[in-house]
Amino acid sequence: MLVSLPAEKNKPMTLALRTLAGKTLAAYPIAEPPKVEEGIYPWAATGLQVSPDGKAVAYFVRYNSGSLSADGVPIQQFDLTQPAKKPIVLGTGLAYPDWLAWTPNGEQLAFVDGTDRIATTNKQVKLADRAGKVKTVSPGPVVVDTYPVWIPKAPYTLLFTRGLATAYSYDPKKVMVPEQGIWRRSAGGAEQQVTKGEAHTADYYPAPSPDGKLLLFLRLDRAEHGSLFIQGIGEDADKQVELIKDITGDIGYYANYLPPWVSVYWE
């Protein structure tokens, strides 16, 4: 079990490896002790996402200031097999664990980069390898990307949501990100839009089947109302079936749509 210990005076932020009985097996300081006299400082690693092979962890470095942390915090990656090395800073983003996703083999991390607490603009999906080399997936500020999810079957394909970047403006009769769809990025880097609704709809929460052939997602027709759909991925991408109507929820914090309205479990 990997736990995060916050910084204190003369004590750095630390990751600790513990048994389920509570015994500490190892401790990994991931920063220098804070200068508490300065008032605001990096406080703790949160949202820990350990790679499936257990060799690396990605996390957010939150400050001891809620308002400052809400507009974006450093995203770091730490190699648990080389604890003497410093963490790698990948970017800056909102501290949502749902926006961090490792490939099943633990070789790549998908994350959402971009400051400002508003989730409808200035958010880009990026990829990082185990060495910390970062690649931008988004074409630029004209679009907004969120919710990276990997299809669990190799070669690993990335699904994510993409829509037109939009100033935050809540209207219960309208979706927050018009024309948002679910996109797919192949292992080779080719991108393709998988779901496409209407100008007044927005798709959320991509949930691929374990074999990568089916996709469940939520299509909103208003800010807090929509339906659950299923469709094929690839050759059957156009065969959409509406499974559940009149699903309602909340837009979350500045339209982050978290926590998710639906949880999908495949058999």
Helices and strands as residue ranges (DSSP letters): E 2-5, E 14-18, E 24-29, G 36-38, E 42-50, E 56-63, H 66-70, E 73-79, E 88-93, G 97-99, E 100-102, E 108-113, E 124-129, E 134-136, E 143-150, E 158-164, E 181-185, E 191-193, E 202-208, E 214-222, E 225-232, E 240-248, G 253-255
